[in-house]
Amino acid sequence: MSDNSAFENTSYQDQVVIVTGAASGIGRSAAQLIAARGAKVICVDLNQSGLDEVVASITSAGNYAESALLDISNQSAIKDFITSSAGKHKRIDALINCAGYPGPTGKFVEDMNWDDYQKVIAVNLFGAIWLTQFVLPIMKKQKYGRIVQVASIAGKEGNPKMAPYNTAKSGLIGFVKGVAKEVATDGITINSLAPAVIATPINVNTAKETLDYMISKIPAG
């Protein structure tokens, strides 16, 4: 059995942490956990009611959270948000990008519309790139920063009938690998996570055959 005591005792006291996709799923849990460890969490999402709920859950426990309604497929909106957040808090210690959009599932590649690709790649890849580009100058000035990009097992192995999502997530993994080498001497780390399918709202509209396939690939069942 692994010893998780070091992680369990980790404190993020007064660190300023941006969590995207914070209204539900992995992002919501990440925001709640990090806030409970003392961080000032900026919860980002497109779902205002979900944001209100997660912020209320954090502040009612005596911890700090604020919300920002943001479309991460909008480059100028991301720039304005990062600039505003850094101006308010005077620093950004970490970015955890959990926002994502699976796009169409259960469709062969030749049946995908170009619009399907554009939206999926804008959210899952371009948004991640822009967030990273705009926080890095702040982190370099601080000589400290932590960035986590939530990719997907789809980016490593590919899931059938999910071509746009596979493309975006594999691109994200490659992006992170390169940037990690660029910032290694600046006190900054950037990592990508590649979870398998998880029962969160993002998969509500995923085709059953696609879900069944992804679940079948989990060794523990």
N, C-alpha and C positions, 0 to 999 in steps of 0.2 A: 504494500500500500504506500502511495506517495505521501510525503509530508508537505501539507499545504500551509503549515503554520506561518511561514515567512510571508506568504501572500495575505493570509488572514489578518496579519498585524500591520499590513502596509497602510501608511497614512498619506493622504493627499491634502493635508491641511492647508487651506487658503490658496491652493493651486486653482487656476482658471482653466476649466476644461469645457470644450465645445463638444456636444454629442448630437450628431444629426440622426434623423430617423427616430427621434426620442419619444414620439407619441405612442409607440407600440413595439412589441417584439423585443429583439435583442437590444435595440437602442434604449427602450424604456428601462429595461433591467440594468443596463450599463449605467445610465444616468442615476438611477436610484442607488446603486451600489457605490459609485464613486462619490456621490453627495454624502452618503452615510460615512464615508472615510474622510470627510472634511473638506472636499473640494467645493468651489463655487462653480456650479454647473449651468452652462447655457444650453438649454434644450431647444433643438431646431427641428422643424418639421413643416409639412404643408397642412397638417390636420390640427386646426386650432383647438377643437374640443379635446382632442387627445393630448395636446400640449398642456391645456389647462388642467387636465386630470393628473398628468405626471408631475407637474410643478406643485400642485396641491398636495400630492402624496409625499413629496420631498420636504416641502416647507412645514407640513403638519407634523413631521418628525423632528422638527427643529433644525433642519439643514437648509442650505442656500440653493435656490434655483431660480432662473428666469427663463422666459421663453422668447423665441424669435420665429416668426412665420417666414419661411424662406423656400423658394424653388431653386434647388441646386443645379437645375439645368439652365439657369440664368446667370451668365458670367458677371454682368455688371451688378446684379443683386448680391452675389457672393462677395464681390470686392467691397461694396458698401457695408455689408454686414460685418466683415472682418475688420475693416477700418473703424467702424463704430464700436465694436466690442473691445478692440485693443485700446481705443481712446478712452473708453469708460473704465476699464479695469487695469490699464497700464501694462498689461502683459497677456499672453496666451501661452499656457504651459503645455496643453495637450489638445489634440483633435482626434475624436473617435468618430469616423464616418460610417454610420450604419444605414444610411438612407439607400434605398434601392427600389428598383422597379423590374419585375420579371418579364413583363411584356407578354406577347402571345405564346401559348404553349400548345402542343398537340398539332402543330402545323409543319409540314415538310418545308425544307429550305426554299424550294422553288415556289411555294405558295405564300411566302412571307412578302409583305409589302415593304417598300423602302421606308415608308413612314414608321413601320414597326422598328426597323433598325435605328432610325434617327432618334426616336424617343428613348429607347432602351440605352443606347450608347451615350446620349446626352446626360442622362441621369447617372448611370452606373460608371461611366468612364470619364467623360468631360467634367462632370461635377466634381469627381474625386480629384482630377488634375487641377482644376481651378481652386478648390479649397486648399490644396497643398501649396500651389504657387503663391497664394496670398498670405498664408500663415508663415511660410518659411522665412521671409525677411524679418519678421518679428522674432521668431525663434532664434535666428542667427544673431540678432542683436543681443538677445538674452544669453546666448551661448548655452541654451537648453531648450529642448522640446521633445515631445513624444507624439507620434502620429500613428494611428491604427486605421487601416482601411479594411473594411469587411468585404472580402471578395466572395468566392464560392468554390465548392468542389467542381462546379460546372466549368470554372476557368482552368482547372487542371486536367479534368478528364472529359468534359463535354457531355451534355445530356441530349439525347435525340429529341428532335422537334422543338428545340429552344435555341436556334442558331443566333439570334441577336444577343441573347443573354450570355451565351457561351463566349461570343466574340468580345463583348464588353468586359466580362470578368477575367478572361485570359489576358486582355490588354492591360487591365488594372494590375494584375500580378507582375507583368513585365515592367510596367511603369514603376512600381514600388521597388523592385529589385535594383533598377538603375539609380533611382533617387537615393536609396539607402547608401550607395557607394559615394554619391556626391556629398552627402551631409555628414558622413561618419566622423569627420574631424571637427565638426561644429557643435558637438554636444547634443546632437539630435539623432533620434532613431525613428525609423519608419518601418512598419511591418504590415503585412496583409494576412488576414485570417481566411481560411477556406472551409467554412462549415458545410456539412451536408444539409439535407432538407430538415427544416424545423417547423413545428406546428405554430406558425404565427400568422397574423392577418395578411401578410404579403402573399401567402399561398392559397388564399380563399378561392381564387378563380383559376388556379392551376389545373390543367386537364388531369383527370383521374389516372389515365394511363401513364402520364409523366410522373405523377406522384408515386404511383406504384413502382415504376422503374427506379426512381431515386431511393425509395425506401428499401427496395430489394438489394441495393448496393451497400447498405449499412451492415457490417459484419455482425453486430450484436442484435440485429433485427429491429 
